[in-house]
Amino acid sequence: MVTYLIIGALVLWSAIYSFKKIFPQSAFKVFSALARGCEQRGWMTLAKWLRPAIAAGCSGGCGCSADTSSQPKKVTVQAVKWK
């Protein structure tokens, strides 16, 4: 019985994690709606836990940054020390 609970929790966590990675905009909308529903019922702690973080940059979930200054980074050359 306990093993079923553990396996069920792992499957549920995996499904939520995959949903967030594959559909970031839909996941943002779903978790925002869940957080609003919890706030209306007075469950502030659960609402704070469910509320998604605001994405920086274009908020498309693509991982781009809002910083438009693209300065090339200097590559430091290090000498190889043979032992």
N, C-alpha and C positions, 0 to 999 in steps of 0.2 A: 504494500500500500504506500509506504514512504517512497519507494523507488518511482512509483507512478507520479507522485507529486514533484519529485526532483526532475524527472524527465519532462514533465509537463511545463515546469518553470523554465527549463533550459530551452525547450522548443518555442515557448512564448517569447522569451528574451531574444532568441535568434530571429524570430519573425519580425519583431519590432525593430531590431538593429538593421536587418536587411531592408525593411520598408523605409527607414530613414536614409539609408545609403542609396537605394535605387530611385526613390521618389522623394527628393528633399522638399520640393515645394508643396506637394500633397501632404507630406508628413507635418510640415509647418502649419498648414491649415487645420489638419485634424487635431494636433496637439494644442493649438490655440483655442479651438472650439471646446475641447475637453477641459482646458483650464478655465475658460469663461463659465462653463457649466458648473464646475466645482466652486468657483467664486460666488455664483448665484445661490448655491446651496449653503454657503458659509464655510466651506472646507478650504481655508486659505493656504494651509501648509501643503496640501495635495495640489492645489492650483499652482503654487509657486514651483513645486517640483515638476509639474507637467509642462509649464510654460516653456516653449523653446527659446533658445538664445537668438538674439537678432544677429543675422549674418552680416559681416563686414564686406564692403565692396559692392558688387553689383547685385547682391542678394539672390543670385540665381543658383546658388549652391555649386558653382563650378570651381570654387577655390581661388578665384582671381581677387586681387586686392584693389582697394580704392585709390592707392597711391599711383599717380600717373607718372611720376618722375622715375624714369628707368635709367639709372646710372649703372654702368657696367662695374661689376665688382672686380677688384684687383686680385689676381691669382698670385699667391706667394709661392716662390720656387724654393724648395728646401733641398739641401745637399744630402746625398745618400752616404751614410757612414757604413763602411764595410767592417765587419768584425773578423 
